[in-house]
């Protein structure tokens, strides 16, 4: 990943690190609980067509999470404050999983500021008959089995194979724990923070993108989101074959093609 930029918000309460590359229309990408570096190939590909901004969310590399008090709405305002500081008025908005939940909340809070919305396997809803899995309680091995269509693929193996250098291995473990703790502040135990009561406010054309083999947040949730997006200008559901929750890692080109086609329509 290219060198990240830094900006201070709210009189220094938050020092935000963010990725910024490309030219053209503004596109904002919100990462999942896996953190931003995992999406480097996607960001680089999208930056060939758009001006891509992708912040490290609080607890994932940007500091100041103690000021958010585990409230999703405060995190929403944090992102909008960042976009205001960067003079991004009306972006294309993409989020995956935890980032998808945040993107949906942002679009519901400021419905006229989002030009188009891409929600890739977003968290935020809970259906008792089809419960999401509690990935906060999973071992890395169990999480990989649940998140990937093929747990033996190279991307999956990379998540469970620690670096050979002991210091790097320790850093990777600590980083994973911190990332889960940061996401858990806003999602534990099941990600339901009342988003279902706010989705009707979203106006932007929306793409719901899902891996066909997603076991963490099953594809049945795509239909649940679609039914609740009653105010959106349009809603498109696209299921990616041979992909689980980690759809970008397993089927990167198919996911990118779906996103770019939607954004260019």
Secondary structure, DSSP 8 states (H G I E B T S, - for coil): ----EEEEEGGGTEEEEEEEE--SSEEEEE--TT-SGGGHHHHHHHTTTSEEEEE--BTTTB--GGGTTT-HHHHHHHHHHHHHHTT--S-EEEEETHHHHHHHHHHHHSGGG-SEEEEES------GGG----GGG--HHHHHHHH-S-TTSHHHHHHHS--SSHHHHHHHHHHHHHHHHHHHHHHTTT--SSGGGTGGG--SEEEEEEETT-SSS-THHHHHHHHH-TTSS-EEEEEETT--S-HHHHSHHHHHHHHHHHHH-
